[in-house]
Amino acid sequence: MAKHTKRILAEALELPPLERAELVENLLSSFEFQSRKAIDTLWAQEAEDRIDAFERGEMAGIPARDVFEEIDKIG
């Protein structure tokens, strides 16, 4: 690893955990992943399909309160 890269890494490791996570996310998103683009496209279509189904009355909504209660039970 180059000297300046080691310095940047050392500085990054001193950041609070949330800032390190944001840094990692930004670094990873700077790469071009063809499969990621395809997955993002599929998820966007899935979201649109679910919204359409909800608006047509084919899919019921779940109150956020219920969702968070289930999450609390799990973890």
Distance bins in CASP14 RR format, pairs under 12 A and 6 or more apart:
PFRMAT RR
TARGET T0000
AUTHOR 0000-0000-0000
RMODE 2
METHOD distances of the structure
MODEL  1
1 7 0 0 0 0 1 0 0 0 0 0 0
1 8 0 0 0 0 1 0 0 0 0 0 0
1 9 1 0 0 1 0 0 0 0 0 0 0
1 10 0 0 0 0 0 1 0 0 0 0 0
2 8 0 0 0 0 1 0 0 0 0 0 0
2 9 0 0 0 0 0 1 0 0 0 0 0
3 9 0 0 0 0 0 1 0 0 0 0 0
3 10 0 0 0 0 0 1 0 0 0 0 0
4 10 0 0 0 0 0 1 0 0 0 0 0
4 11 0 0 0 0 0 1 0 0 0 0 0
5 11 0 0 0 0 0 1 0 0 0 0 0
5 12 0 0 0 0 0 1 0 0 0 0 0
6 12 0 0 0 0 0 1 0 0 0 0 0
6 13 0 0 0 0 0 1 0 0 0 0 0
7 13 0 0 0 0 0 1 0 0 0 0 0
7 14 0 0 0 0 0 1 0 0 0 0 0
8 14 0 0 0 0 0 1 0 0 0 0 0
8 15 0 0 0 0 0 1 0 0 0 0 0
8 23 0 0 0 0 1 0 0 0 0 0 0
8 27 0 0 0 0 0 1 0 0 0 0 0
9 15 0 0 0 0 0 1 0 0 0 0 0
9 20 0 0 0 0 0 1 0 0 0 0 0
9 23 0 0 0 0 0 1 0 0 0 0 0
9 24 0 0 0 0 0 1 0 0 0 0 0
9 27 0 0 0 0 0 1 0 0 0 0 0
11 19 0 0 0 0 0 1 0 0 0 0 0
11 20 0 0 0 0 0 1 0 0 0 0 0
11 23 0 0 0 0 0 1 0 0 0 0 0
12 19 0 0 0 0 1 0 0 0 0 0 0
12 20 1 0 0 1 0 0 0 0 0 0 0
12 21 0 0 0 0 0 1 0 0 0 0 0
12 22 0 0 0 0 0 1 0 0 0 0 0
12 23 1 0 1 0 0 0 0 0 0 0 0
12 24 0 0 0 0 1 0 0 0 0 0 0
12 26 0 0 0 0 0 1 0 0 0 0 0
12 27 0 0 0 0 1 0 0 0 0 0 0
13 19 0 0 0 0 0 1 0 0 0 0 0
13 20 1 0 0 1 0 0 0 0 0 0 0
13 23 0 0 0 0 0 1 0 0 0 0 0
13 24 0 0 0 0 0 1 0 0 0 0 0
14 20 0 0 0 0 1 0 0 0 0 0 0
14 23 0 0 0 0 0 1 0 0 0 0 0
15 21 0 0 0 0 1 0 0 0 0 0 0
15 22 0 0 0 0 1 0 0 0 0 0 0
15 23 1 0 0 1 0 0 0 0 0 0 0
15 24 0 0 0 0 0 1 0 0 0 0 0
16 22 0 0 0 0 1 0 0 0 0 0 0
16 23 0 0 0 0 0 1 0 0 0 0 0
17 23 0 0 0 0 0 1 0 0 0 0 0
17 24 0 0 0 0 0 1 0 0 0 0 0
18 24 0 0 0 0 0 1 0 0 0 0 0
18 25 0 0 0 0 0 1 0 0 0 0 0
19 25 0 0 0 0 0 1 0 0 0 0 0
19 26 0 0 0 0 0 1 0 0 0 0 0
20 26 0 0 0 0 0 1 0 0 0 0 0
20 27 0 0 0 0 0 1 0 0 0 0 0
21 27 0 0 0 0 0 1 0 0 0 0 0
21 28 0 0 0 0 0 1 0 0 0 0 0
22 28 0 0 0 0 0 1 0 0 0 0 0
22 29 0 0 0 0 0 1 0 0 0 0 0
23 29 0 0 0 0 0 1 0 0 0 0 0
23 30 0 0 0 0 0 1 0 0 0 0 0
24 30 0 0 0 0 0 1 0 0 0 0 0
24 31 0 0 0 0 0 1 0 0 0 0 0
25 31 0 0 0 0 0 1 0 0 0 0 0
28 36 0 0 0 0 1 0 0 0 0 0 0
29 36 0 0 0 0 1 0 0 0 0 0 0
29 37 0 0 0 0 0 1 0 0 0 0 0
29 40 0 0 0 0 0 1 0 0 0 0 0
30 36 0 0 0 0 0 1 0 0 0 0 0
31 37 0 0 0 0 0 1 0 0 0 0 0
33 39 0 0 0 0 1 0 0 0 0 0 0
33 40 0 0 0 0 1 0 0 0 0 0 0
34 40 0 0 0 0 0 1 0 0 0 0 0
34 41 0 0 0 0 0 1 0 0 0 0 0
35 41 0 0 0 0 0 1 0 0 0 0 0
35 42 0 0 0 0 0 1 0 0 0 0 0
36 42 0 0 0 0 0 1 0 0 0 0 0
36 43 0 0 0 0 0 1 0 0 0 0 0
37 43 0 0 0 0 0 1 0 0 0 0 0
37 44 0 0 0 0 0 1 0 0 0 0 0
38 44 0 0 0 0 0 1 0 0 0 0 0
38 45 0 0 0 0 0 1 0 0 0 0 0
39 45 0 0 0 0 0 1 0 0 0 0 0
39 46 0 0 0 0 0 1 0 0 0 0 0
40 46 0 0 0 0 0 1 0 0 0 0 0
40 47 0 0 0 0 0 1 0 0 0 0 0
41 47 0 0 0 0 0 1 0 0 0 0 0
41 48 0 0 0 0 0 1 0 0 0 0 0
42 48 0 0 0 0 0 1 0 0 0 0 0
42 49 0 0 0 0 0 1 0 0 0 0 0
43 49 0 0 0 0 0 1 0 0 0 0 0
43 50 0 0 0 0 0 1 0 0 0 0 0
44 50 0 0 0 0 0 1 0 0 0 0 0
44 51 0 0 0 0 0 1 0 0 0 0 0
45 51 0 0 0 0 0 1 0 0 0 0 0
45 52 0 0 0 0 0 1 0 0 0 0 0
46 52 0 0 0 0 0 1 0 0 0 0 0
46 53 0 0 0 0 0 1 0 0 0 0 0
47 53 0 0 0 0 0 1 0 0 0 0 0
47 54 0 0 0 0 0 1 0 0 0 0 0
48 54 0 0 0 0 0 1 0 0 0 0 0
48 55 0 0 0 0 0 1 0 0 0 0 0
49 55 0 0 0 0 0 1 0 0 0 0 0
49 56 0 0 0 0 0 1 0 0 0 0 0
49 58 0 0 0 0 0 1 0 0 0 0 0
49 59 0 0 0 0 1 0 0 0 0 0 0
50 56 0 0 0 0 0 1 0 0 0 0 0
50 57 0 0 0 0 0 1 0 0 0 0 0
50 58 0 0 0 0 1 0 0 0 0 0 0
50 59 1 0 0 1 0 0 0 0 0 0 0
50 60 0 0 0 0 0 1 0 0 0 0 0
50 61 0 0 0 0 1 0 0 0 0 0 0
50 62 0 0 0 0 0 1 0 0 0 0 0
51 57 0 0 0 0 0 1 0 0 0 0 0
51 58 0 0 0 0 0 1 0 0 0 0 0
51 59 0 0 0 0 1 0 0 0 0 0 0
51 61 0 0 0 0 0 1 0 0 0 0 0
52 58 0 0 0 0 1 0 0 0 0 0 0
52 59 0 0 0 0 1 0 0 0 0 0 0
53 59 1 0 1 0 0 0 0 0 0 0 0
53 60 0 0 0 0 1 0 0 0 0 0 0
53 61 0 0 0 0 0 1 0 0 0 0 0
54 60 1 0 0 1 0 0 0 0 0 0 0
54 61 1 0 0 1 0 0 0 0 0 0 0
54 62 0 0 0 0 0 1 0 0 0 0 0
55 61 0 0 0 0 0 1 0 0 0 0 0
60 66 0 0 0 0 0 1 0 0 0 0 0
61 67 0 0 0 0 1 0 0 0 0 0 0
62 68 0 0 0 0 0 1 0 0 0 0 0
62 69 0 0 0 0 0 1 0 0 0 0 0
62 70 0 0 0 0 1 0 0 0 0 0 0
62 71 0 0 0 0 0 1 0 0 0 0 0
63 69 0 0 0 0 1 0 0 0 0 0 0
63 70 0 0 0 0 0 1 0 0 0 0 0
64 70 0 0 0 0 0 1 0 0 0 0 0
64 71 0 0 0 0 0 1 0 0 0 0 0
65 71 0 0 0 0 0 1 0 0 0 0 0
65 72 0 0 0 0 0 1 0 0 0 0 0
66 72 0 0 0 0 0 1 0 0 0 0 0
66 73 0 0 0 0 0 1 0 0 0 0 0
67 73 0 0 0 0 0 1 0 0 0 0 0
67 74 0 0 0 0 0 1 0 0 0 0 0
68 74 0 0 0 0 0 1 0 0 0 0 0
68 75 0 0 0 0 0 1 0 0 0 0 0
69 75 0 0 0 0 0 1 0 0 0 0 0
END
